Amino acid sequence: MLFERTERFKRAYRKLETAERELVKKALRQLAEDRTHPGLRLKRMQGTDSIWEIRAGRDIRITFEIVNDVAVLRIVGHHDETLRQP
C-alpha cells in the first residue's frame, strides 16, 4: 500500500512526541503489510462513507481515505482532538 500525506497530517505529525511518532510509523507499517492486523482496530469513521481510522497506541489515532489504491493520510494525533475533525 502506498501512502500520501496531506499537509494537515504532516503538521500534526510534527507536533507529536518522539515516542508517539514511532508508534505511528509502526502502525503504518502494519497497515501496509496487513490491513486486518488486530492491533490497528481498523474501522470506518461514523457518519462518513470513505474515511477510515486506525490506532497507533492507546491514545493516538490516524485517519485516512483510500483513493486509487493509495491511502491518503488525513490527520494524526490524540484520540479526541483527532476524531473531532477527521
N, C-alpha and C positions, 0 to 999 in steps of 0.2 A: 504494500500500500504506500502510495506517495502522500506527502503532506505539503500543504501550502499554509503559511502562517499569515494571518491578517495583521495589519499594523496594530490593531487593538490587542491581539494576542501577544505580540512582541512587547508592547508597553507593559502589559500585565505580568508577563513572564519576568521581565527585568526587575519588577518590584518584589518578587519572591525571594526568600532567603535561600542560601546555597543548598541546604538540605532539601528544601521544597522543590527546587529546580531538579535535583537528582531524582526525586520521586516522579516528577513529570516526565523526565527522559525515560525512566524505566517503564512507566505506563504507556508511553507512545511506542516503545519497542515492543511491548506485549501486544498492543493494538495492531501493529504492523504484522506481527507473527501469527496472532490468533485472536480474532475479534471476540471469540466466545470464552476467552480466559475468565474464569470466575472472579478473580481479583479486581477486574475492571468494572464489573457490575454495569455493563453497557445497557443503556435504556434510552428510549425516545423521550424527549422533554415533553411534559404535559402541555397540551394546548398548541403543539406545533406538529407539522407534518414531516419536517426534514431536519430538525436539529436533534443531535444525539448528545448524551452525557456519559462520561466515564469518570471513575475515581482514580486519583493518584495519591493514595494515603487516606487517612481518616477524614481530613477536612478539605483536601484540595480536589477541585473538580475541573474538568476540561470539557468544553462544548465544541461541537464541530458539525459540519454538514458534509455529505458525500456529493461531489459534483464531478461527473465523468470519471469515476474511479479514483478521485483524489479527495482526501479528507482535508477540508478547509477548516483549519483550527480557528475558532471564533474568539474564545476567551479562556483564561485560566486564572484560578485564584481560590480563595477560601469559599466554602460552601455557600453561605447565604448571599454574599455580595455577587458571586459569580452567577448563581442561578436566578438572581433577581432580574437580570437583563442578559439572557444567554446569547 
